[in-house]
Amino acid sequence: MTMTRSIWRDGRFSWGVIAIVVFLTVSLIAFDVAWRLIRLQFETFLIYCLLVDVAVIFVVGLFLRARRRA
């Protein structure tokens, strides 16, 4: 599968692109809400948020990999 095919399929965006956009949107909204509610230094808060994002991506990746094998 080529890079163009993974982004664009049958004249529309592929589901992978849509999933990334949705994940980033939800992540940014959660970041904004948490930033307004939690008082931490920005650098510390950013590290925590990035760790949560990486953990979510890892868990979703494991779930998708297990689903492909089944």
Contacts in CASP RR format, 6 or more apart in sequence:
PFRMAT RR
TARGET T0000
AUTHOR 0000-0000-0000
METHOD contacts of the structure
MODEL  1
MTMTRSIWRDGRFSWGVIAIVVFLTVSLIAFDVAWRLIRLQFETFLIYCL
LVDVAVIFVVGLFLRARRRA
5 14 0 8 1.000
6 14 0 8 1.000
6 16 0 8 1.000
7 13 0 8 1.000
7 14 0 8 1.000
7 17 0 8 1.000
8 14 0 8 1.000
23 56 0 8 1.000
23 57 0 8 1.000
27 49 0 8 1.000
27 53 0 8 1.000
30 49 0 8 1.000
31 49 0 8 1.000
34 45 0 8 1.000
34 49 0 8 1.000
35 45 0 8 1.000
38 45 0 8 1.000
40 48 0 8 1.000
END
